[in-house]
Amino acid sequence: MTDATRPRRRRSAPEVRAEEIVLAARDLFAEQGIAHTSTKDVAERAGVARGLVYYYFPDKDTLVDAVLEGYVTEFVEAVHAWDAAREPGNIDKALVDCVAMFRTHLRSVDPLRDDLQRAEHTGLYNRFLDRAVRAVVECVEATTVEAYAARHQVRIEHVPETFYVLVYGLVGLARNCPEVDDAVLVTIVRQALHLEGARADSE
């Protein structure tokens, strides 16, 4: 049974409430920063009592983690969508689309960029980035890597570690040097995955 045909589980009222709180926090963090957003602010934006926020999220760090987990989930969903839309054999298009997807999701986190780069949030940012990269690598390893290996005889040793370094590096480069051209990022991926000589024509 595929994701498209699998019956969706109906969410309970508590799950909906928790999601509303997370969405409210996400909006407020983007608007005024993590440090300047209080639990009271989140409760008011979500239209719930402050005690209910604490019921689902015992402290602010737990709430921040939940917001960041939402970004990770969206990132992974985008990777799945990119993988499903790939044209077999058309590596150039796949790489260009992949870089564009990375850019889009890095921009979605940009409102939190200043907050996440503060010294006091270094641990938080590292946890978020590690979760995001590991989730993306698990997705890519289970689908894209096998497909490329079957069609183009791509041989990569230490696959998870290689992709972890590659994705982590791409995210860091794209965030810290946004002026870097997409073509440069594509070339880096080609070189790292030994795709320099692969043909771009579809099978």
KELO-943232 format. One line per 8 residues: number of its first residue (from 1); their letters; for each residue x, y, z of N, C-alpha, C. Coordinates in pm, whole numbers, padded with zeros to 5 digits. Each point is the difference from the previous one (the first is absolute). Layout:
N
NUM) a) X/Y/Z/X/Y/Z/X/Y/Z  ...
// end
This chain:
203
1) mtdatrpr) 00084/-00119/00000/-00084/00119/00000/00088/00124/00000  -00025/00093/-00092/00081/00120/-00010/-00053/00108/00092  00079/00109/00015/-00044/00112/00082/-00129/00060/-00055  -00014/-00005/-00135/-00117/00061/-00063/-00127/-00080/00028  00012/-00132/00011/-00118/-00085/00019/-00025/-00034/00145  00100/00020/00086/-00017/-00035/00141/-00101/00094/00065  -00100/-00053/00071/-00099/00086/00066/00068/00091/00101  -00039/00127/-00001/00059/00095/00094/-00061/-00019/00139
9) rrrsapev) 00086/-00005/00099/-00050/-00013/00137/-00061/00132/00045  -00116/-00008/00053/-00067/00121/00046/00067/00049/00128  00040/00125/-00002/00069/00055/00117/-00099/00031/00111  00044/-00023/00122/-00084/00029/00115/00004/00149/00031  -00096/00045/00080/-00005/00141/00038/00129/00046/00068  00057/-00080/00091/00126/00044/00061/00113/00018/-00102  00004/-00088/-00102/00103/00013/-00102/-00019/00129/-00079  -00123/00033/-00030/-00030/00123/-00073/00040/00120/00084
17) raeeivla) -00033/-00002/00127/00036/00109/00089/00151/00020/00006  00071/-00111/00015/00146/00009/00007/00055/00058/-00130  -00055/-00041/-00113/00045/00051/-00129/-00027/00149/-00012  -00116/00045/00047/-00033/00143/-00004/00099/00081/00084  00040/-00055/00112/00096/00068/00086/00136/00010/-00070  00041/-00108/-00065/00128/00000/-00071/-00003/00101/-00115  -00109/00004/-00074/-00012/00094/-00112/00002/00145/00049  -00065/00024/00113/00001/00134/00058/00141/00039/00041
25) ardlfaeq) 00070/-00092/00063/00138/00026/00042/00089/00024/-00122  -00019/-00080/-00104/00081/00016/-00122/-00017/00139/-00058  -00125/00046/-00009/-00026/00134/-00055/00065/00108/00086  -00016/-00013/00131/00055/00101/00091/00152/00000/-00001  00061/-00119/-00005/00146/-00006/-00006/00051/00071/-00125  -00072/-00017/-00110/00041/00064/-00126/-00020/00151/00005  -00106/00042/00069/-00033/00143/00004/00087/00078/00098  00023/-00056/00118/00068/00079/00103/00118/-00070/00066
33) giahtstk) 00033/-00119/-00047/00116/-00070/00053/-00035/-00093/00114  00083/-00101/00017/-00024/-00098/00106/00014/00064/00137  00106/00077/00018/00029/00058/00131/-00109/00097/00046  -00066/00066/-00096/-00099/00101/00035/-00143/-00053/-00003  -00014/-00130/-00011/-00133/-00061/00000/-00020/-00077/00130  -00103/00035/00072/-00028/-00067/00127/-00110/-00105/-00018  -00012/-00085/00100/-00106/-00100/-00002/-00136/00068/-00001  -00010/00111/00067/-00125/00077/00001/-00033/00047/-00141
41) dvaeragv) 00100/00048/-00073/-00022/00044/-00138/-00055/-00114/-00085  00060/-00117/00016/-00041/-00116/-00079/-00144/-00039/00035  -00031/-00001/00128/-00135/-00036/00043/-00104/00096/-00059  00031/00129/00003/-00093/00100/-00053/-00017/-00017/-00150  00110/-00024/-00071/-00010/-00017/-00145/-00080/-00125/-00036  00018/-00107/00077/-00071/-00126/-00026/-00143/00001/00053  -00031/00100/00084/-00134/00007/00057/-00028/-00105/00105  00104/-00032/00081/-00016/-00101/00105/00055/00057/00131
49) arglvyyy) -00031/-00070/00107/00053/00040/00130/00149/-00033/00008  00075/00081/00073/00144/-00024/00011/00029/-00137/00060  -00087/-00045/00089/00020/-00131/00062/-00005/-00113/-00102  -00078/00019/-00106/-00009/-00104/-00102/00130/-00009/-00080  00064/00114/-00020/00130/-00001/-00068/00100/-00081/00082  00001/00025/00132/00091/-00074/00087/-00036/-00149/00009  -00128/-00031/-00018/-00043/-00140/00005/00066/-00079/-00113  00003/00058/-00119/00060/-00068/-00115/00151/00022/-00010
57) fpdkdtlv) 00043/00115/00045/00143/00036/-00012/00047/00055/00135  00059/-00087/00082/00037/00036/00138/00090/00122/00012  00082/00026/-00102/00085/00117/00005/00017/00055/-00142  00060/00117/-00007/00013/00067/-00129/00089/-00078/-00096  00105/-00064/00052/00090/-00077/-00087/-00075/-00112/-00071  -00094/-00063/00071/-00079/-00107/-00061/-00086/00055/-00113  -00054/00118/00019/-00083/00064/-00102/00086/00040/-00120  00117/00054/00026/00091/00038/-00109/00038/-00124/-00081
65) davlegyv) 00030/-00109/00069/00035/-00125/-00069/-00115/-00047/-00090  -00123/00015/00049/-00117/-00041/-00079/-00014/00085/-00125  00028/00129/00012/-00006/00089/-00116/00107/-00040/-00102  00121/-00023/00048/00108/-00037/-00091/-00025/-00136/-00063  -00063/-00091/00074/-00033/-00131/-00055/-00096/00014/-00118  -00085/00103/00005/-00090/00026/-00111/00076/00036/-00126  00105/00080/00015/00083/00035/-00115/00070/-00125/-00055  00046/-00085/00089/00067/-00124/-00043/-00098/-00087/-00079
73) tefveavh) -00122/-00013/00050/-00101/-00082/-00068/-00028/00053/-00140  -00012/00132/-00012/-00026/00060/-00131/00116/-00024/-00095  00121/00008/00053/00119/-00022/-00080/00000/-00143/-00056  -00028/-00096/00087/-00001/-00140/-00042/-00112/-00026/-00100  -00117/00059/00022/-00111/-00016/-00094/00039/00055/-00138  00074/00111/-00001/00044/00057/-00127/00099/-00093/-00071  00086/-00067/00079/00093/-00095/-00059/-00075/-00117/-00063  -00103/-00049/00069/-00081/-00109/-00056/-00068/00045/-00130
81) awdaarep) -00053/00123/-00001/-00067/00052/-00120/00100/00014/-00114  00120/00049/00032/00105/00013/-00102/00036/-00136/-00057  00015/-00099/00087/00038/-00133/-00044/-00108/-00061/-00089  -00127/00021/00037/-00110/-00056/-00079/-00011/00065/-00137  00044/00126/-00011/-00012/00074/-00126/00122/-00015/-00091  00105/-00069/00048/00122/-00013/-00082/-00029/-00072/-00131  00065/00047/-00108/-00007/-00069/-00129/00114/-00100/-00005  -00029/-00128/-00016/00106/-00102/-00004/00108/00036/-00102
89) gnidkalv) 00123/00004/00047/00112/00026/-00089/00037/00147/-00016  -00092/00091/00035/00027/00142/-00020/00064/00059/00126  00129/-00026/00015/00071/00042/00120/00007/00151/00012  00027/00068/-00112/00013/00145/00006/-00126/00065/00058  -00116/-00039/-00050/-00125/00057/00050/-00021/-00036/00146  00031/-00124/00037/-00017/-00044/00138/00085/00084/00095  00124/00028/-00040/00089/00078/00086/-00045/00145/00010  -00038/00059/-00114/-00048/00138/00001/-00125/00013/00087
97) dcvamfrt) -00093/-00094/-00016/-00123/00003/00080/00031/-00020/00148  00098/-00086/00029/00037/-00026/00139/00056/00125/00066  00090/00070/-00070/00059/00122/00055/-00109/00106/00021  -00092/00012/-00096/-00109/00096/00013/-00086/-00033/00122  -00024/-00130/00023/-00078/-00043/00115/00071/00036/00130  00132/-00020/00002/00077/00036/00119/-00012/00150/00027  00015/00081/-00103/-00009/00145/00014/-00136/00040/00058  -00105/-00058/-00052/-00135/00034/00044/-00017/-00027/00149
105) hlrsvdpl) 00047/-00114/00045/-00022/-00035/00141/00097/00070/00094  00114/00039/-00049/00088/00081/00083/-00061/00138/00020  -00064/00052/-00104/-00066/00131/00014/-00115/-00006/00098  -00068/-00115/00007/-00113/-00011/00093/00044/00012/00144  00126/-00036/00028/00051/00009/00138/00069/00133/00025  00016/00080/-00104/00074/00126/00013/-00051/00094/00108  -00134/00009/00023/-00046/00089/00107/00061/-00034/00137  00044/-00126/00017/00059/-00041/00128/00152/00005/-00004
113) rddlqrae) 00055/00042/-00114/00145/-00008/-00019/00078/00074/00109  -00037/00127/00024/00074/00078/00100/-00007/-00064/00137  -00120/-00048/00037/-00017/-00065/00130/00086/-00125/00010  -00004/-00083/-00103/00072/-00128/00005/00150/00018/-00003  00046/00114/-00047/00144/00023/-00006/00054/00071/00123  -00087/00032/00094/00047/00059/00125/00078/-00104/00080  00098/00045/00073/00086/-00091/00076/-00081/-00088/00095  -00103/00058/00061/-00077/-00078/00097/-00088/-00107/-00065
121) htglynrf) -00016/00009/-00133/-00082/-00098/-00070/00083/-00093/-00088  00130/-00002/00021/00087/-00085/-00083/-00041/-00146/00009  -00025/-00047/00121/-00040/-00140/00018/-00131/-00030/-00068  -00095/00095/00008/-00130/-00016/-00061/00014/-00010/-00152  00077/00088/-00058/00019/-00001/-00145/00068/-00129/-00045  00100/-00043/00074/00071/-00123/-00036/-00092/-00121/00006  -00088/-00006/00102/-00096/-00110/00008/-00097/00002/-00117  -00046/00119/-00033/-00093/00014/-00112/00065/-00043/-00131
129) ldravrav) 00120/00050/-00026/00069/-00032/-00125/00033/-00149/-00008  00043/-00057/00112/00033/-00143/00001/-00124/-00084/-00031  -00114/00035/00062/-00124/-00074/-00026/-00041/00013/-00146  00009/00120/-00053/-00040/00024/-00138/00087/-00079/-00097  00132/00007/00020/00092/-00069/-00091/-00018/-00151/00009  -00010/-00053/00122/-00017/-00145/00015/-00130/-00047/-00064  -00106/00076/00015/-00129/-00038/-00058/00008/00000/-00153  00066/00102/-00055/00014/00008/-00146/00087/-00115/-00051
137) vecveatt) 00109/-00030/00071/00090/-00107/-00042/-00072/-00135/00002  -00080/-00026/00103/-00075/-00125/00007/-00095/-00013/-00119  -00064/00111/-00037/-00092/00000/-00114/00075/-00027/-00129  00109/00072/-00022/00077/-00012/-00124/00064/-00138/-00011  00051/-00051/00111/00067/-00129/-00002/-00095/-00112/-00040  -00126/00010/00041/-00096/-00106/-00026/-00057/00004/-00141  00015/00113/-00069/-00062/00013/-00132/00100/00040/-00107  00042/00124/00005/00081/00057/-00107/00131/-00073/-00022
145) veayaarh) 00070/-00033/00106/00131/-00065/-00014/-00012/-00132/-00076  -00098/-00082/00038/-00018/-00128/-00067/-00036/00019/-00147  -00084/00100/-00028/-00042/00024/-00138/00118/00044/-00086  00080/00091/00051/00116/00047/-00075/00102/-00112/-00020  00020/-00080/00105/00097/-00108/-00010/-00043/-00102/-00106  -00129/-00027/-00008/-00050/-00097/-00097/00012/00050/-00143  -00022/00129/-00020/-00002/00054/-00136/00136/00050/-00048  00084/00046/00093/00124/00066/-00043/00125/-00061/00062
153) qvriehvp) -00015/-00114/00065/00113/-00068/00059/00078/00092/00095  -00075/00082/00072/00063/00087/00098/00042/-00086/00118  00128/00005/00033/00048/-00080/00112/00053/00093/00109  -00068/00002/00111/00039/00087/00111/00019/-00086/00124  00116/00008/00060/00022/-00069/00127/-00045/00088/00115  -00039/-00063/00110/-00045/00074/00118/-00109/00099/-00039  -00107/-00052/-00060/-00107/00083/-00055/-00061/00098/00101  -00046/-00046/00118/-00060/00095/00093/00095/00112/00040
161) etfyvlvy) 00126/-00037/00028/00097/00099/00041/00031/00100/-00112  00009/-00051/-00123/00028/00087/-00114/-00111/00101/-00020  -00125/-00049/00005/-00113/00091/-00020/-00016/00095/00119  00033/-00046/00118/-00009/00088/00117/00095/00119/-00019  00123/-00029/-00036/00099/00106/-00022/-00045/00091/-00114  -00050/-00060/-00108/-00040/00078/-00116/-00118/00092/00032  -00105/-00054/00060/-00118/00080/00030/00032/00107/00104  00074/-00039/00104/00039/00095/00104/00080/00115/-00062
169) glvglarn) 00093/-00036/-00089/00083/00102/-00064/-00080/00090/-00091  -00094/-00056/-00077/-00082/00080/-00090/-00087/00099/00078  -00058/-00048/00109/-00083/00088/00082/00084/00115/00057  00117/-00033/00054/00086/00103/00057/00046/00100/-00104  00040/-00049/-00117/00047/00089/-00106/-00112/00090/-00052  -00117/-00059/-00023/-00112/00077/-00053/-00050/00105/00099  00006/-00032/00130/-00047/00095/00101/00102/00111/00025  00128/-00037/00010/00102/00098/00035/00053/00077/-00120
177) cpevddav) -00016/-00058/-00119/00046/00069/-00123/-00113/-00005/-00102  -00111/00071/00025/-00116/-00007/-00089/00028/00047/-00142  00111/00071/-00017/00033/00049/-00134/00057/-00109/-00091  00035/-00115/00058/00054/-00109/-00080/-00105/-00046/-00101  00041/-00007/-00127/-00091/-00035/-00107/-00046/-00146/00011  -00124/-00026/-00042/-00052/-00137/00003/00086/-00095/-00082  00056/00051/-00111/00084/-00084/-00086/00121/-00052/00076  00051/00081/00092/00115/-00042/00081/-00042/-00113/00093
185) lvtivrqa) -00117/00013/00061/-00048/-00104/00090/-00024/-00131/-00076  -00054/00011/-00120/-00022/-00118/-00083/00132/-00069/-00031  00101/00080/-00034/00132/-00055/-00031/00060/-00072/00121  -00019/00057/00117/00051/-00061/00123/-00064/-00137/00021  -00131/-00007/-00020/-00070/-00128/00017/00051/-00101/-00101  00016/00042/-00124/00050/-00090/-00105/00136/-00058/00039  00087/00087/00045/00135/-00045/00035/-00002/-00093/00120  -00078/00036/00101/-00005/-00081/00122/-00057/-00139/-00026
193) lhlegara) -00095/-00009/-00094/-00066/-00128/-00026/00053/-00068/-00126  00111/00051/-00052/00062/-00060/-00119/-00097/-00006/-00118  -00074/00110/-00021/-00096/00004/-00109/00050/00086/-00114  00130/00035/00001/00053/00092/-00099/-00023/-00048/-00142  00011/-00132/-00022/-00009/-00050/-00136/-00137/-00054/-00037  -00096/00008/00093/-00132/-00057/-00029/-00072/00083/-00104  -00070/-00066/-00091/-00073/00070/-00103/-00131/00056/00056  -00044/00112/-00057/-00122/00064/00047/-00121/-00047/-00076
201) dse) 00019/-00079/-00108/-00115/-00042/-00079/-00080/-00107/00071  -00131/00009/-00012/-00088/-00095/00067/00009/-00137/-00066  -00031/-00099/00081/00001/-00136/-00053/-00129/-00026/-00077
// end
